[in-house]
Structure formats: C-alpha cells, structure tokens
Amino acid sequence: MLISKKTFSKDYLKNYIVQGVSLILRFLSLFIVVPVLSENPELYGVYALCISVVVFLSYVDLGFLTSSIKYASESYSQGNRDEEMNFIGFGGMVTLSMSMLLSIVFFYLSVNPVILIANLKADDSILIASNLLLILSLSSPFIVLKRVISSIFEIRLQGYISMCVNIATSLIVVISTFYFFANDNYLIVEYFVFLNLSGIIGTIIMLIILKKRFSYDLFKLLKSFKFSKKFYNLTKKLAYPSFINMISWVIFYELDQIVVGKFIGAKEVAYFSIGLMFASLFRSIFGIIFGPFLVRANYYVASKDDNGLKQFLVKILIVTAPFTFIPSIAFSLISEPLILSWVGNIYEESILIAKVFSLLFALSFVSYLANIYLTTKERVKKLYTVSVLMPFIYWIGIYLSYSNFGIIVFPILKLLSIIVSVIYFLIILNKDKIVSFRFLFQEIFVNLIISSLVLFLLIKFSFEWLPQEKSSSNFLITLTIATFFIMISMVLYYILSKNFQKTLKAILIELKFKQ
C-alpha cells in the first residue's frame, strides 16, 4: 500500500525545530568546553585532532548504507515494509563490519599516538591522546549502529524523534561539563567516556521507541543484518559512486587537520581547529536543513513525478539561498571579535583562517541542491567528476603553494575548489532545465548581493564598538549583534524577493491548513 500524498511540511518543521535545539546544545557544549581546553594550545590541538578522527565513522559504510537508505525510502513510500527492512539490514551489516576494522586502527593509534601527531613530547599529552583513541576504538561500533537506527526514523521523515533522544542525552552531557571541568578539574578523558556511554544509552532508547511507536519488529530487523547478493546487486550502482564521493569528501574535508597534525604540529592543529569551527557549525546546520529533502526527493523518483521533483528542487533553492549565504558572509566579516572574545588573543593566527573558512558554505544552496538532484536521478558520471575534481585542485594547490604562503593556503584553496564545483553544478542545473542562469541571477544573486552589502555596512560601522577581550559576556554580546545584523539582512532579502515571499507563504499555508 502506497503512503498517502500528504504534505510533509509539518514533518520538516518538527525535524528542524528539534535539530535546531540539538544544535544549540552542541553550541553550548563548545561554548563551555573549548575556552577551557584552549588555554593550552598544544593540549587543545591533541584533543581536536583525536576528536576529528571520529568523522571517519561516517564513511565506513563504503556507500552501501547511503544507497540502501535511498532504496529503503522508495520501498517505504510504496508500502513495502519487508523490503525496506532488508535494505536497512544489508546496509547496516556492511557499516558495522567496516566499523570493526576501523576500531582496530584506532586501537593501534592509541598504542602509538605519536604516529598521528607530530612533535608530541609531553607525557600528559601523549597519555590523553592514547586514552581518547582507546575509548573511540571501543565505542566505534555503537556510534555507527546509532546512525543505522536513526535512518529508520529519517526514512519516515520523523527524524525529530531520534533527535529528541539525542537532545536529552546531549543535555545531560552539557550539564556534566560543569563537573568534569569545574573547580580546576581537567577530566577530559572521563568526559569522553561519559559522552560515549550517553550515546549508547540513547541508541537503546531509540530501539525501544521503534518497537513501541511503530510496532517495529526488532528481532526481524536483527535477522535482516546480513550480507545478501540480491541487495548488493540492487545497491551497488549507487553505492560505488557514493563511496567515491565519500572518499572524495574525506580527502577534501577531513584530512587537513590530520595532515597539519602529522607534518606541522599540535599547536598548529589548535589554530586550524579554531579557525575551522565556524565552517563546521555551518556544515552541521546546513546538513540539518537539507537532510530531509533527499528523502522527500526519493519519493518523487519512486512515483516517477519528474515535474513534481523539479518544482520541489526550485522551491528548495528559493527558500534556502538566504539562509546559507547571508550567515556565512556575516561570520566571515565578524570573525575577529568573535574569536578574540571566545578563546582570546593567543589565537590571533586563527582569525584569517576563520574568515576564509566561514565562506565555504555560502553557496551550499546550489551544491546541496545539485547533489540531491544527481543522487536521486542516479547521474553517476556527474557525481564522479565533482568527486575527483575538488580534492585534486585542493591538494595539488597545497603542495605547490604551502612552502610560500603557509597554513592559510588550506582555507583559500578549499574555497577555490568549492567555487569551481558550484560553477560545474550550475551548468548542469541550467542544461537540465532545473533552474536557469537568468533566474539565478535576477531572482537570487542580485537580492543576495544587495542584502550582503547592507550587512557589510552594518558590521563595518559598528566594528570599533564590538568587544574583543576574552569573556563569556563579550562573546555573547558579539554573537547577539551578529545575529541581529543577520536578521536585518534576512528581512531585507524578504522584502526584495517576491519569489521568496510567495514560497514562504505557501509553506505557512500548508502548515496551517493541511494535515
């Protein structure tokens, strides 16, 4: 039985509200923990580098979980629950198996942390790095299992349920920081143990909710965790390009901190990590914004509604453009007082890095949209091209220019690579008649430029009054002022863009009148 063709706006809204709260909690955690750790740049560099390797758990599925979720979404939209579960089980088995291998790697690094970090001589730093990597080795399978379970909620566009569980556990973890880092305590290893235990408990709670709310057969799900030639053949067409995309993503986005740590040093990792923080925040936010859209786009593909898919993609473009572009510009312009009031002037080297890194996701309303389109339509060759092009430009550029310009070439070349990929995506979207160059320029970019110019003037004329000494109150004041300026620019964009007004009003009508 097919699912009903109801509006999904309320499901999107619930997802965004809950994930927004989760993001706020994550920000509070960073706000509390990072200023404490950053007092010692070398030790903070060790922590940042060890934590950065956690992201590799996002790529252990070799593309098969991502592919399985796509086809499971289509099966669910067609009412085929058994096939949906089998897809999830197959993708989950591949993911868990690979996580075991990565656990072995983490264990080896925990025994020899100096392999990962150059110039690491302090005994305390070596011990902390070793313990963090050992904890990560033991918890890795549970981290990826949580990802698999969460995908079941996301397929139903009810990811807000699993996120509520994450919020509850995250809140406990945030509160725990007042114990682990209060009164001159520096219990970073104990904090990391508690963090991972909270995640395991959250996964158990998600399983209980699946059983109670959706009458999900957990025993049947467990039995579906197996290798299957049938589902391998069904998923491999999309899995291989997804895997190549993942490898590209790792090489492009995740390796730089490790390269800096391995060949330059722990302090440089600290400066780099602080500069990267705003970009990482944007990546999390925009991942939340665009995540549900891929699942919904798969529904259109399953029903062979190409016109509906096109209208859906254009709506995404119109709505998300100001929400990605304007905040990115704002944080780039205001990076200096934000960093100085957050972690102090010992991180002045991070300011220019942060200015460039903050711009990485300004055009993500184009890149995310194109990736959704190409993934749902299984345009494999186009995905391959971008996957190879971006890391090639990035690392060749670093190899040729680092000796002359230093660490700043990392964010500059990353931004250049992204701009090249966006141009490539725009050509595809225009050629396939999803959105034309003329529409983009007249209806999107002109309004963004005008709004950003006003934003620039607001920040420029208020810059000398912004506090720059390290303190929690100064950081909150600067962040509040930045948020206020962003809101003014967003309101201006709303006034300028008739399409933006029309699309938002349509969404509000859906939320008010449709079920």
PALUM-919326 format. One record per residue (C-alpha): residue in three letters; residue number from 1; y, z, x. Coordinates in steps of 0.2 Angstrom, whole numbers, plus 5000, padded with zeros to 4 digits. Layout:
ATOM   mimar   vovo     py     pz     px
ATOM     ALA    NUM      Y      Z      X
...
END
This chain:
ATOM   mimar   vovo     py     pz     px
ATOM     MET      1   5000   5000   5000
ATOM     LEU      2   5017   4995   5007
ATOM     ILE      3   5030   5008   5009
ATOM     SER      4   5045   5006   4997
ATOM     LYS      5   5060   4997   5002
ATOM     LYS      6   5072   5011   5000
ATOM     THR      7   5087   5014   5011
ATOM     PHE      8   5084   5023   5027
ATOM     SER      9   5102   5029   5029
ATOM     LYS     10   5098   5047   5025
ATOM     ASP     11   5084   5047   5037
ATOM     TYR     12   5096   5040   5050
ATOM     LEU     13   5109   5053   5046
ATOM     LYS     14   5096   5068   5047
ATOM     ASN     15   5090   5061   5064
ATOM     TYR     16   5107   5060   5071
ATOM     ILE     17   5113   5077   5064
ATOM     VAL     18   5098   5086   5071
ATOM     GLN     19   5098   5077   5088
ATOM     GLY     20   5116   5080   5089
ATOM     VAL     21   5113   5099   5088
ATOM     SER     22   5099   5097   5101
ATOM     LEU     23   5111   5088   5112
ATOM     ILE     24   5124   5102   5110
ATOM     LEU     25   5111   5114   5115
ATOM     ARG     26   5107   5104   5130
ATOM     PHE     27   5125   5103   5135
ATOM     LEU     28   5127   5122   5133
ATOM     SER     29   5112   5124   5145
ATOM     LEU     30   5120   5113   5158
ATOM     PHE     31   5137   5122   5155
ATOM     ILE     32   5129   5139   5159
ATOM     VAL     33   5116   5134   5172
ATOM     VAL     34   5125   5121   5183
ATOM     PRO     35   5140   5131   5188
ATOM     VAL     36   5129   5145   5194
ATOM     LEU     37   5117   5134   5204
ATOM     SER     38   5131   5123   5211
ATOM     GLU     39   5139   5137   5220
ATOM     ASN     40   5126   5132   5234
ATOM     PRO     41   5126   5113   5235
ATOM     GLU     42   5110   5112   5246
ATOM     LEU     43   5100   5123   5233
ATOM     TYR     44   5108   5114   5219
ATOM     GLY     45   5103   5097   5227
ATOM     VAL     46   5085   5104   5229
ATOM     TYR     47   5084   5109   5210
ATOM     ALA     48   5092   5092   5204
ATOM     LEU     49   5080   5082   5215
ATOM     CYS     50   5065   5091   5209
ATOM     ILE     51   5070   5091   5191
ATOM     SER     52   5074   5072   5192
ATOM     VAL     53   5056   5068   5195
ATOM     VAL     54   5052   5074   5178
ATOM     VAL     55   5058   5057   5171
ATOM     PHE     56   5043   5048   5179
ATOM     LEU     57   5033   5056   5165
ATOM     SER     58   5042   5044   5153
ATOM     TYR     59   5034   5029   5162
ATOM     VAL     60   5016   5034   5163
ATOM     ASP     61   5010   5025   5148
ATOM     LEU     62   5011   5008   5158
ATOM     GLY     63   5019   5001   5142
ATOM     PHE     64   5005   5004   5131
ATOM     LEU     65   5012   5019   5121
ATOM     THR     66   5028   5009   5118
ATOM     SER     67   5018   4994   5112
ATOM     SER     68   5007   5005   5102
ATOM     ILE     69   5021   5013   5093
ATOM     LYS     70   5028   4996   5089
ATOM     TYR     71   5012   4991   5081
ATOM     ALA     72   5009   5008   5073
ATOM     SER     73   5026   5006   5065
ATOM     GLU     74   5021   4990   5057
ATOM     SER     75   5005   4997   5051
ATOM     TYR     76   5013   5012   5043
ATOM     SER     77   5026   5000   5035
ATOM     GLN     78   5011   4991   5027
ATOM     GLY     79   5002   5007   5022
ATOM     ASN     80   4988   5006   5034
ATOM     ARG     81   4986   5024   5040
ATOM     ASP     82   4970   5022   5049
ATOM     GLU     83   4976   5008   5060
ATOM     GLU     84   4992   5017   5063
ATOM     MET     85   4982   5032   5069
ATOM     ASN     86   4971   5021   5080
ATOM     PHE     87   4986   5013   5089
ATOM     ILE     88   4994   5030   5092
ATOM     GLY     89   4977   5037   5099
ATOM     PHE     90   4975   5022   5111
ATOM     GLY     91   4992   5023   5117
ATOM     GLY     92   4991   5042   5119
ATOM     MET     93   4975   5041   5129
ATOM     VAL     94   4982   5029   5141
ATOM     THR     95   4998   5040   5143
ATOM     LEU     96   4988   5056   5145
ATOM     SER     97   4976   5048   5158
ATOM     MET     98   4991   5042   5169
ATOM     SER     99   4999   5059   5167
ATOM     MET    100   4984   5067   5176
ATOM     LEU    101   4987   5055   5191
ATOM     LEU    102   5005   5060   5192
ATOM     SER    103   5001   5078   5191
ATOM     ILE    104   4990   5076   5207
ATOM     VAL    105   5005   5068   5215
ATOM     PHE    106   5017   5082   5210
ATOM     PHE    107   5004   5094   5217
ATOM     TYR    108   5004   5086   5234
ATOM     LEU    109   5023   5086   5234
ATOM     SER    110   5023   5104   5230
ATOM     VAL    111   5012   5107   5246
ATOM     ASN    112   5024   5096   5256
ATOM     PRO    113   5041   5096   5248
ATOM     VAL    114   5049   5090   5264
ATOM     ILE    115   5042   5073   5261
ATOM     LEU    116   5053   5072   5246
ATOM     ILE    117   5069   5080   5253
ATOM     ALA    118   5077   5076   5270
ATOM     ASN    119   5085   5089   5281
ATOM     LEU    120   5077   5104   5271
ATOM     LYS    121   5076   5118   5283
ATOM     ALA    122   5080   5134   5273
ATOM     ASP    123   5064   5144   5269
ATOM     ASP    124   5071   5148   5251
ATOM     SER    125   5075   5130   5248
ATOM     ILE    126   5058   5125   5253
ATOM     LEU    127   5049   5138   5243
ATOM     ILE    128   5059   5134   5227
ATOM     ALA    129   5056   5116   5229
ATOM     SER    130   5037   5119   5231
ATOM     ASN    131   5036   5131   5216
ATOM     LEU    132   5046   5119   5204
ATOM     LEU    133   5034   5104   5209
ATOM     LEU    134   5019   5115   5206
ATOM     ILE    135   5025   5120   5189
ATOM     LEU    136   5028   5102   5185
ATOM     SER    137   5011   5097   5191
ATOM     LEU    138   5003   5109   5179
ATOM     SER    139   5014   5106   5164
ATOM     SER    140   5014   5086   5165
ATOM     PRO    141   5000   5083   5153
ATOM     PHE    142   5008   5094   5140
ATOM     ILE    143   5025   5085   5142
ATOM     VAL    144   5018   5068   5138
ATOM     LEU    145   5007   5075   5124
ATOM     LYS    146   5023   5081   5116
ATOM     ARG    147   5030   5063   5117
ATOM     VAL    148   5015   5056   5108
ATOM     ILE    149   5016   5069   5094
ATOM     SER    150   5034   5066   5092
ATOM     SER    151   5031   5047   5090
ATOM     ILE    152   5022   5051   5074
ATOM     PHE    153   5037   5058   5066
ATOM     GLU    154   5048   5044   5073
ATOM     ILE    155   5037   5031   5065
ATOM     ARG    156   5041   5039   5048
ATOM     LEU    157   5059   5039   5053
ATOM     GLN    158   5058   5058   5052
ATOM     GLY    159   5060   5062   5070
ATOM     TYR    160   5073   5075   5064
ATOM     ILE    161   5058   5086   5060
ATOM     SER    162   5051   5086   5078
ATOM     MET    163   5069   5088   5084
ATOM     CYS    164   5071   5104   5074
ATOM     VAL    165   5057   5111   5083
ATOM     ASN    166   5065   5106   5099
ATOM     ILE    167   5081   5114   5094
ATOM     ALA    168   5073   5130   5090
ATOM     THR    169   5064   5131   5107
ATOM     SER    170   5079   5125   5116
ATOM     LEU    171   5090   5138   5108
ATOM     ILE    172   5078   5151   5115
ATOM     VAL    173   5078   5144   5132
ATOM     VAL    174   5098   5143   5132
ATOM     ILE    175   5098   5162   5127
ATOM     SER    176   5085   5166   5141
ATOM     THR    177   5098   5159   5154
ATOM     PHE    178   5108   5175   5151
ATOM     TYR    179   5093   5185   5158
ATOM     PHE    180   5087   5173   5171
ATOM     PHE    181   5105   5171   5179
ATOM     ALA    182   5114   5186   5174
ATOM     ASN    183   5120   5201   5185
ATOM     ASP    184   5117   5191   5201
ATOM     ASN    185   5100   5186   5196
ATOM     TYR    186   5094   5169   5203
ATOM     LEU    187   5077   5167   5194
ATOM     ILE    188   5077   5148   5194
ATOM     VAL    189   5058   5147   5196
ATOM     GLU    190   5055   5159   5182
ATOM     TYR    191   5067   5150   5171
ATOM     PHE    192   5057   5134   5174
ATOM     VAL    193   5041   5142   5169
ATOM     PHE    194   5049   5149   5153
ATOM     LEU    195   5056   5131   5149
ATOM     ASN    196   5039   5123   5151
ATOM     LEU    197   5030   5137   5141
ATOM     SER    198   5043   5134   5127
ATOM     GLY    199   5039   5116   5126
ATOM     ILE    200   5020   5119   5125
ATOM     ILE    201   5023   5131   5110
ATOM     GLY    202   5034   5118   5102
ATOM     THR    203   5021   5105   5103
ATOM     ILE    204   5008   5116   5094
ATOM     ILE    205   5021   5119   5081
ATOM     MET    206   5023   5101   5078
ATOM     LEU    207   5005   5099   5076
ATOM     ILE    208   5005   5112   5063
ATOM     ILE    209   5019   5103   5053
ATOM     LEU    210   5010   5087   5054
ATOM     LYS    211   4995   5095   5046
ATOM     LYS    212   5005   5104   5033
ATOM     ARG    213   5019   5092   5028
ATOM     PHE    214   5010   5075   5030
ATOM     SER    215   4992   5081   5027
ATOM     TYR    216   4989   5073   5044
ATOM     ASP    217   4970   5073   5050
ATOM     LEU    218   4972   5081   5067
ATOM     PHE    219   4953   5080   5070
ATOM     LYS    220   4954   5062   5066
ATOM     LEU    221   4969   5060   5077
ATOM     LEU    222   4960   5068   5092
ATOM     LYS    223   4945   5057   5089
ATOM     SER    224   4956   5042   5090
ATOM     PHE    225   4962   5047   5108
ATOM     LYS    226   4950   5034   5116
ATOM     PHE    227   4950   5018   5125
ATOM     SER    228   4947   5003   5114
ATOM     LYS    229   4946   4985   5119
ATOM     LYS    230   4952   4979   5102
ATOM     PHE    231   4968   4989   5103
ATOM     TYR    232   4970   4984   5121
ATOM     ASN    233   4970   4966   5117
ATOM     LEU    234   4982   4969   5102
ATOM     THR    235   4995   4979   5113
ATOM     LYS    236   4994   4970   5130
ATOM     LYS    237   5005   4956   5125
ATOM     LEU    238   5020   4968   5123
ATOM     ALA    239   5013   4982   5134
ATOM     TYR    240   5014   4971   5150
ATOM     PRO    241   5032   4966   5148
ATOM     SER    242   5036   4984   5143
ATOM     PHE    243   5028   4990   5158
ATOM     ILE    244   5038   4979   5169
ATOM     ASN    245   5053   4984   5160
ATOM     MET    246   5048   5002   5164
ATOM     ILE    247   5045   4998   5182
ATOM     SER    248   5062   4990   5182
ATOM     TRP    249   5070   5005   5174
ATOM     VAL    250   5063   5017   5186
ATOM     ILE    251   5068   5006   5201
ATOM     PHE    252   5086   5004   5194
ATOM     TYR    253   5090   5021   5186
ATOM     GLU    254   5078   5034   5193
ATOM     LEU    255   5075   5030   5211
ATOM     ASP    256   5093   5033   5218
ATOM     GLN    257   5093   5052   5218
ATOM     ILE    258   5076   5052   5227
ATOM     VAL    259   5082   5039   5240
ATOM     VAL    260   5098   5049   5243
ATOM     GLY    261   5087   5065   5245
ATOM     LYS    262   5074   5057   5256
ATOM     PHE    263   5086   5047   5268
ATOM     ILE    264   5103   5056   5267
ATOM     GLY    265   5101   5075   5262
ATOM     ALA    266   5101   5088   5249
ATOM     LYS    267   5119   5091   5249
ATOM     GLU    268   5122   5073   5245
ATOM     VAL    269   5110   5074   5231
ATOM     ALA    270   5121   5088   5224
ATOM     TYR    271   5137   5077   5224
ATOM     PHE    272   5127   5062   5217
ATOM     SER    273   5119   5073   5203
ATOM     ILE    274   5136   5080   5198
ATOM     GLY    275   5144   5063   5198
ATOM     LEU    276   5129   5056   5188
ATOM     MET    277   5130   5070   5175
ATOM     PHE    278   5141   5061   5163
ATOM     ALA    279   5131   5045   5163
ATOM     SER    280   5115   5055   5160
ATOM     LEU    281   5124   5063   5145
ATOM     PHE    282   5129   5046   5138
ATOM     ARG    283   5111   5039   5141
ATOM     SER    284   5104   5054   5130
ATOM     ILE    285   5117   5051   5117
ATOM     PHE    286   5115   5033   5115
ATOM     GLY    287   5096   5034   5116
ATOM     ILE    288   5098   5046   5101
ATOM     ILE    289   5110   5033   5092
ATOM     PHE    290   5099   5018   5095
ATOM     GLY    291   5082   5025   5095
ATOM     PRO    292   5078   5024   5076
ATOM     PHE    293   5085   5006   5075
ATOM     LEU    294   5070   4999   5085
ATOM     VAL    295   5058   5007   5072
ATOM     ARG    296   5068   5000   5057
ATOM     ALA    297   5069   4983   5066
ATOM     ASN    298   5050   4983   5067
ATOM     TYR    299   5049   4985   5048
ATOM     TYR    300   5059   4968   5046
ATOM     VAL    301   5047   4959   5058
ATOM     ALA    302   5032   4966   5048
ATOM     SER    303   5039   4959   5032
ATOM     LYS    304   5045   4943   5040
ATOM     ASP    305   5063   4945   5035
ATOM     ASP    306   5072   4936   5049
ATOM     ASN    307   5088   4936   5039
ATOM     GLY    308   5087   4954   5035
ATOM     LEU    309   5084   4958   5053
ATOM     LYS    310   5100   4948   5058
ATOM     GLN    311   5111   4957   5046
ATOM     PHE    312   5104   4973   5052
ATOM     LEU    313   5107   4969   5070
ATOM     VAL    314   5125   4964   5066
ATOM     LYS    315   5128   4980   5057
ATOM     ILE    316   5122   4990   5072
ATOM     LEU    317   5134   4980   5083
ATOM     ILE    318   5149   4983   5072
ATOM     VAL    319   5146   5002   5070
ATOM     THR    320   5141   5007   5087
ATOM     ALA    321   5153   4997   5098
ATOM     PRO    322   5167   5010   5097
ATOM     PHE    323   5155   5025   5099
ATOM     THR    324   5149   5019   5115
ATOM     PHE    325   5164   5010   5123
ATOM     ILE    326   5178   5022   5119
ATOM     PRO    327   5170   5039   5125
ATOM     SER    328   5164   5030   5141
ATOM     ILE    329   5182   5025   5145
ATOM     ALA    330   5188   5042   5141
ATOM     PHE    331   5176   5052   5153
ATOM     SER    332   5180   5039   5167
ATOM     LEU    333   5198   5042   5165
ATOM     ILE    334   5197   5061   5164
ATOM     SER    335   5183   5064   5177
ATOM     GLU    336   5194   5073   5190
ATOM     PRO    337   5200   5088   5179
ATOM     LEU    338   5183   5089   5171
ATOM     ILE    339   5173   5091   5187
ATOM     LEU    340   5186   5102   5196
ATOM     SER    341   5186   5114   5181
ATOM     TRP    342   5167   5113   5179
ATOM     VAL    343   5160   5115   5196
ATOM     GLY    344   5175   5117   5207
ATOM     ASN    345   5184   5108   5222
ATOM     ILE    346   5169   5109   5233
ATOM     TYR    347   5163   5094   5223
ATOM     GLU    348   5178   5083   5225
ATOM     GLU    349   5166   5070   5233
ATOM     SER    350   5158   5068   5215
ATOM     ILE    351   5174   5063   5207
ATOM     LEU    352   5175   5045   5211
ATOM     ILE    353   5156   5043   5209
ATOM     ALA    354   5158   5051   5191
ATOM     LYS    355   5172   5039   5187
ATOM     VAL    356   5161   5024   5190
ATOM     PHE    357   5145   5031   5183
ATOM     SER    358   5154   5035   5167
ATOM     LEU    359   5157   5017   5164
ATOM     LEU    360   5139   5012   5165
ATOM     PHE    361   5135   5013   5146
ATOM     ALA    362   5152   5007   5140
ATOM     LEU    363   5144   4990   5134
ATOM     SER    364   5127   4998   5129
ATOM     PHE    365   5131   4992   5111
ATOM     VAL    366   5127   4975   5117
ATOM     SER    367   5112   4979   5129
ATOM     TYR    368   5103   4991   5117
ATOM     LEU    369   5105   4978   5103
ATOM     ALA    370   5098   4964   5113
ATOM     ASN    371   5084   4974   5119
ATOM     ILE    372   5079   4979   5101
ATOM     TYR    373   5080   4960   5096
ATOM     LEU    374   5070   4954   5111
ATOM     THR    375   5057   4968   5109
ATOM     THR    376   5054   4965   5090
ATOM     LYS    377   5053   4946   5092
ATOM     GLU    378   5042   4948   5107
ATOM     ARG    379   5053   4937   5118
ATOM     VAL    380   5043   4942   5134
ATOM     LYS    381   5051   4930   5146
ATOM     LYS    382   5069   4935   5142
ATOM     LEU    383   5064   4953   5145
ATOM     TYR    384   5056   4949   5162
ATOM     THR    385   5071   4940   5168
ATOM     VAL    386   5083   4956   5165
ATOM     SER    387   5069   4967   5172
ATOM     VAL    388   5069   4958   5188
ATOM     LEU    389   5087   4954   5189
ATOM     MET    390   5095   4971   5188
ATOM     PRO    391   5086   4980   5202
ATOM     PHE    392   5086   4965   5213
ATOM     ILE    393   5106   4965   5213
ATOM     TYR    394   5107   4984   5214
ATOM     TRP    395   5096   4987   5229
ATOM     ILE    396   5100   4971   5239
ATOM     GLY    397   5118   4976   5237
ATOM     ILE    398   5115   4994   5243
ATOM     TYR    399   5105   4988   5258
ATOM     LEU    400   5119   4976   5263
ATOM     SER    401   5134   4987   5259
ATOM     TYR    402   5129   5006   5261
ATOM     SER    403   5132   5006   5280
ATOM     ASN    404   5150   5000   5277
ATOM     PHE    405   5155   5010   5262
ATOM     GLY    406   5144   5025   5260
ATOM     ILE    407   5137   5033   5244
ATOM     ILE    408   5150   5025   5232
ATOM     VAL    409   5141   5009   5233
ATOM     PHE    410   5127   5016   5222
ATOM     PRO    411   5138   5018   5206
ATOM     ILE    412   5148   5002   5209
ATOM     LEU    413   5133   4991   5211
ATOM     LYS    414   5124   4999   5197
ATOM     LEU    415   5139   4995   5186
ATOM     LEU    416   5140   4977   5193
ATOM     SER    417   5121   4974   5189
ATOM     ILE    418   5124   4981   5171
ATOM     ILE    419   5138   4969   5168
ATOM     VAL    420   5128   4954   5174
ATOM     SER    421   5114   4959   5162
ATOM     VAL    422   5126   4961   5147
ATOM     ILE    423   5133   4943   5150
ATOM     TYR    424   5115   4937   5150
ATOM     PHE    425   5111   4946   5134
ATOM     LEU    426   5127   4939   5126
ATOM     ILE    427   5122   4922   5130
ATOM     ILE    428   5105   4925   5121
ATOM     LEU    429   5113   4933   5106
ATOM     ASN    430   5125   4918   5104
ATOM     LYS    431   5112   4905   5107
ATOM     ASP    432   5100   4913   5094
ATOM     LYS    433   5115   4914   5082
ATOM     ILE    434   5114   4933   5080
ATOM     VAL    435   5132   4935   5085
ATOM     SER    436   5144   4923   5091
ATOM     PHE    437   5156   4924   5106
ATOM     ARG    438   5171   4921   5094
ATOM     PHE    439   5165   4936   5083
ATOM     LEU    440   5163   4947   5098
ATOM     PHE    441   5180   4943   5105
ATOM     GLN    442   5190   4943   5089
ATOM     GLU    443   5181   4957   5079
ATOM     ILE    444   5175   4969   5093
ATOM     PHE    445   5183   4967   5110
ATOM     VAL    446   5201   4965   5105
ATOM     ASN    447   5201   4981   5095
ATOM     LEU    448   5191   4990   5109
ATOM     ILE    449   5204   4985   5122
ATOM     ILE    450   5219   4990   5111
ATOM     SER    451   5211   5007   5107
ATOM     SER    452   5207   5010   5125
ATOM     LEU    453   5224   5005   5131
ATOM     VAL    454   5231   5019   5119
ATOM     LEU    455   5218   5031   5126
ATOM     PHE    456   5223   5027   5144
ATOM     LEU    457   5242   5031   5140
ATOM     LEU    458   5237   5047   5131
ATOM     ILE    459   5227   5053   5146
ATOM     LYS    460   5240   5047   5159
ATOM     PHE    461   5255   5056   5151
ATOM     SER    462   5245   5072   5149
ATOM     PHE    463   5236   5072   5166
ATOM     GLU    464   5248   5083   5175
ATOM     TRP    465   5246   5097   5162
ATOM     LEU    466   5227   5097   5162
ATOM     PRO    467   5219   5112   5171
ATOM     GLN    468   5210   5109   5186
ATOM     GLU    469   5204   5126   5193
ATOM     LYS    470   5186   5131   5190
ATOM     SER    471   5183   5142   5175
ATOM     SER    472   5174   5140   5158
ATOM     SER    473   5190   5141   5148
ATOM     ASN    474   5198   5127   5159
ATOM     PHE    475   5183   5116   5157
ATOM     LEU    476   5183   5119   5138
ATOM     ILE    477   5201   5115   5137
ATOM     THR    478   5199   5099   5146
ATOM     LEU    479   5184   5094   5136
ATOM     THR    480   5193   5098   5120
ATOM     ILE    481   5208   5087   5125
ATOM     ALA    482   5197   5073   5130
ATOM     THR    483   5188   5074   5113
ATOM     PHE    484   5204   5074   5104
ATOM     PHE    485   5210   5059   5113
ATOM     ILE    486   5194   5050   5109
ATOM     MET    487   5196   5054   5091
ATOM     ILE    488   5213   5047   5090
ATOM     SER    489   5207   5031   5098
ATOM     MET    490   5192   5030   5086
ATOM     VAL    491   5204   5032   5071
ATOM     LEU    492   5215   5018   5078
ATOM     TYR    493   5199   5007   5080
ATOM     TYR    494   5195   5011   5062
ATOM     ILE    495   5212   5005   5056
ATOM     LEU    496   5212   4989   5067
ATOM     SER    497   5194   4984   5062
ATOM     LYS    498   5191   4978   5044
ATOM     ASN    499   5173   4975   5048
ATOM     PHE    500   5171   4992   5054
ATOM     GLN    501   5179   4999   5039
ATOM     LYS    502   5168   4989   5027
ATOM     THR    503   5152   4993   5036
ATOM     LEU    504   5155   5012   5036
ATOM     LYS    505   5160   5012   5018
ATOM     ALA    506   5144   5003   5014
ATOM     ILE    507   5134   5016   5023
ATOM     LEU    508   5143   5030   5014
ATOM     ILE    509   5139   5022   4998
ATOM     GLU    510   5121   5021   5002
ATOM     LEU    511   5121   5040   5007
ATOM     LYS    512   5130   5045   4991
ATOM     PHE    513   5120   5034   4978
ATOM     LYS    514   5104   5029   4984
ATOM     GLN    515   5088   5038   4987
END
